[in-house]
Amino acid sequence: MVLIKLGYDKSKKFNWKKLPQDFSKELFNRKPVIIIHERLWEKVKNIMLLRKRGFDALILIDGKKRTGKSTLAKTIAYLLNPNLSINNYVAGLEEAPSKIDLAKDEDSLIFDEGSLIASSTDVMTTKNKQLEKIIDVVGQKRLTLIFCMPEFFKISRPIALTHSLFLLHVYTDDKLIRGRFAYFGTKKKKFLYEIGKRNFGSYARPKADWTGLFVDFHLDFDDEYLKLKKESLKEALDPEYKKPKAPT
């Protein structure tokens, strides 16, 4: 499980340069140094190639609360777009059309966990239909969508098996230390969806293609993101949250 350091360098094919392991500065060319699993970096480069060839991309990241889904999503999105900002986050599905409309070609959008959880099965069914419509319209802009969610098995079959490139299942170790993920590629995530769904959401079979580590990664807008996340979770769990109160 090799973690590598990447520094922003626009002269390179993929805009990032592999740095020496003993490189100790936090910035390179005025951009944060990224630490990422080497095999995951290869997958990110594949997404960049897909964009150049006119394709969009969808990544799924799931795991329990507080395991680091948003950190891993932010790391990937920043590699794809070093100008990442709070505007690249979709807090609720109702704002997705405007975010897609404003997004630049080959941009990245992170669908926060709050936009992908539901207070009931019926609400989740509706959200899945909305997500499928969203996926259908992003191709022209060659966008990369990153869906953060509590559980892979609650996403609709077309999204889980057909539209997404891979699944990153985020988890903690025995001491509840964050920073671990399991990679399920096209074939493995199909088997996982079929077998795991029958086994009450188990990730035991099949085994992941490979596993890796990730580290904390912070950007200037982190405080804004935390506020956005709290609001989106409240709204997702309580549909009445933002509705105006009746006069008393």
N, C-alpha and C positions, 0 to 999 in steps of 0.2 A: 504494500500500500504506500506508494510513493507520492508525497506532497511536493509540488514544485512551486517556485515563485515566478510570477509574470509581471513585467513592467510594460506600461503603455509605450508603444513605438509605432507610429503611423507608417514608417518606412517598411515595416514587415508585412508579409502577406496577410496575416490575420490580425494585424494591428497590435500584437503583443509579442514581447521578447522574453525568452526564458532567461532568468537571472541566476547567478551563482547561488548555491544554497547558503553561503555565508553572507549574502547581501543583507545588511541590517537596517537600511533606511526604510521608512514607511512610505515614502513617495518616490516615484520615478517619472521624470518628465511631467512633474506637477500632478500626477495622478496616483491614487493609492496603489500600492503593490498588492497583487492578488495572490493568495495561497490556495491552490486547488489540487485535487487528486489528478495525477497525470492522465489516467484513462478517461476521466470525466472531461478534461480539457480536450481530448481527442473528439469526444462526442459534441462538444460545443463548436469545434472547428467544422465538424460535419454539417452542423446547422448553418453556419456561415456560408458554406458551399451550396447548400440547398437554396438559401436566399438568393444567391447570385444566379442560380439557374431558374429562378422564378417561382419557387415554392415557399409556402408558409410552413410553420413548425409548431407543434404542440408538445409541451413537456408536462408530465404529471408528477407532483410531489405530495406525498401523504405521510401521515404519522400523527401520534398523539399531540395534544397541546404542549407547548413549551419544549418541544424536542429540537427546534431549530429549522423548521420548514422555511420560514421567511428568510432566514440567514442564507440558506443554500440557494433559494430562489434569487435573492438579491445578488449573490456572487455571480451566478450564471448570467443574469440580466445585465450586470455591469460589464462583463466581458463582451457581451453582444452590443452594448451601447454605453460607452464610457461617460456619456452625458446624462445618465439616468437621473431622474428626479421623482418627486412625489407624484408628478403627473403621469408617471408610467404605472401607477397602481390603480386597479379597478376595485373600489370598495363595495359596490353593489351592482348587480346585473343591469339595473335600470340605467346606470351611467355608462355602460359598456359601449353603446352605439356612438355616443359623443367622444369617448376616449379613442375609439377606433378611427373616427372621422378626423380627429386632430393629430393622430399619430403619423409620424413621417414614414416613408417607405423603409422597410427593413428594420423597423423599430421593435421594441419588446414591451409587452404588457404583462404585469403580474396580477392575477386575479387572487386577491387576498382571501384567506380562509373564511372570513365573514361573509363573502359573497357566495360561498360554496357549501355552507351548512344550512340546514333547514329545521324548522320546528316540528315538522311532520312529514310522513312519507309522501303525501299529496303535494306538499310544497316542494319537496325534492324532485318529484316527477316533473313539475312545472319548470323548475330551474334547469333540469337536464334538457328539456325541449328548448329553452332559451339559449343554453350553451351551444346546442347543435346548430341553431340558426346563426349564432355569432361566428362559429367556426366556418360556416358556409360562405361568409362574406369577407373574411380577412385575406383570402388568397391573393387578391389583386395587389395588396400592399406588401406581400411577402413578410408578414409580421410573425414574430415568435410569441406565442401565448404560453404563459407558465401558470398552471392551475395548482394552487395550494389547497389541500383538503384534509379532513380528518381521516377519511377512509376511502381507499381506492374502489371498494366493492359497491359504493353507493352511486358512483358515476355510471351513466348509461353505457350499455354495451358498445354502441358505435364509437363513443368517445374513448372508452377504455381500450378497445381492440383495434379499431380502424384508424381513427384520426391521430392518436398520440404516437410519438416516436418511441418513448420509453417512460418507465416509472422509476422514481427515486423514492424508496421507502426509508424514512428517517426514523431513527430509534436511539435509545440510550443504552449504555452498557449496564452491567449488573450493579454498579454503584451509582446509577442514574446520571452519569456524566454524558453530556450531549456531544454531538459531533460525529455520528456514525450514520451511514446510509447503505442501502442495498440497491443494486442496479438490476432492473428487470427489462431486458430488451423485448423486441417484438414478439418472439415466440414464447419466452418465459412469462411475460405479463398475460398472454392469452391463457396459458395453463393456470397461472395464479388466479385469474378471474374466475375460471370455471371450477377449479378445485377449492380455492379458498372460500368462495361464496357458499359452496355446499357444506363447508366446515366452519360455519359461523364466523367468517372473517379471519381465518387463520392464514398466517404468512409462512407456515412451516414447510409447505410443499407448493410448488417445486422450490429447490434452492435457487437463490439469486445467481445471475450470471457472474457477478463479482460484488465485492463489498469495498467500501472506502471510508475515508475520514474527511471531515471538513472543519474549518475553524471559524471563529467569530470574524465578522466583517462589518465595519461601521462606515456610514456616510453622513454628510452634514444634515440631511433631512430626517434622521432617525426619530427625533422627537415628534415631528409632524406625522410620521408613519404610525407611531404608537397611538397617537390621538385618533387617527383614521381607523386603526384596527379596533380600538375600543368601541367607536361609534358603529362600525359595520357589524360587529358581533352583537351589540345590543339590538340593532335593527333586525338582524337575522333571527334572533331568538325571540323577539317580541315585535310582531308586525305592527302593533299599535304605538310603538315607541315614538315615531316621528309624526304621528297624526296629531292635529290640533286637538286640545282638550275641549270638551263641551263646557259652555259657561255654567257656573253653579249659582 
